[in-house]
Amino acid sequence: MTERDQSTTRRDAAERRELEAAGWEPKGHGVKTIWQSPADGRWYAHYQAVEMMKAEISPEEEHLLGEHILSLWEDGRERQEEETRSLLDAIGQAHQARAQKDNQQ
């Protein structure tokens, strides 16, 4: 067995463990293994299952992403409130300046 074959075998074994840990069910062994998705119950080739598993978002990742989005939204809202206050202050100052100018005339 060449070094490349050993590397491929180790990678396949690692991918198999990852798929099983993620809830995928194998059918067959070796290069002809197909995998049943825990999400939709459909069967996929090994390479497709690996790609789909890598693309899935874990509940923890989904939670962290949600917190990040909420944080961005809150930061944006705070900035918008600050900008609104600044704009209202500028409008108020402009009205006072105009009132003073009108009173002087």
N, C-alpha and C positions, 0 to 999 in steps of 0.2 A: 504494500500500500504506500502510495506516495505521500509526501508531506501535504500536498494539496487535497488529496482524498481524506486525510485525517482531519484537516481543518474543516472540510465540508461536513464530515460526519459529526464533529463536535458542535458545529453550528446547527445542524439539523436536530441534534439531541437537545440543545439548549432551546431552540424554537419550539420543539415538541413540549418541553416542560413548561414554557411560557404559555403556550396555547392551552394546555390542560389546566394550568393555574387560573387562567382567565375564563374557564368554564367551557371551552371548546371540547367536543367529543370526537375522538379519532375513530376511523374505520379503516382497517388495513394497516400495513407496515411498510416502511421504506419509502421509495419514491412514489408509490401508488397510493399513499395515505390520503384520504379525503377527510375533511373536518366539518362537523355540524356546528353551525353558529348558535351560541346561546341566545342571541338577540332575535333571530328570525327563524331558526330551525332549518335553514337551508344548508345544503352541502357544498363545500368549496374545496378546490385544489389546495395543496399545502401552501404554495406561494401566495395564493389569494387570501387564505386565512391569516397568514402572517401579516400581510399588508393591512388587512381589515383590523386585526388586533392592535397593530401599532397606531392606527388612525382613531381607535376608540378613546374616549375620554373617561377616565376612572371617576367614580363619585367624588373622591378627594380632589382631583383636578377640577372637576366641575364646580365644586364648592369654592375652591380658591379663585377660579375664574370669575365666579359670581361676586365674590368679595372685591376683587380687583375692579370689576365693572362698576359696582356700587360706589367704591372709593372714587373712581374717576368721575362718576355722575355727581357725587357730593362736592368734589373739588370744583367741578364746572359750575355747579349751582352757586357755590360760595363766591366764585369769581364773578359770576353774572350779577349776584346781589351787590358786590362791591362796585362793579361798573355802573349799575343802576343808581346806587347811592351817589357816586361821583357825578353822574350825569344830572341827577336831580339837584345836587348842590350847585353845579355850574348853572343850571337853569334858574335856580333861586337867586344866585348872585347876579345873573344877568337881569332878572326882573327888578332887583333892588337898585342896581346901577341905573336902569332905565327910569325907575320911579324917582330917584334922586335927580336925574337929569331933567325930568319933566317938572319937578318941583322948583328947580332953579330957573326955569324959563318963565 
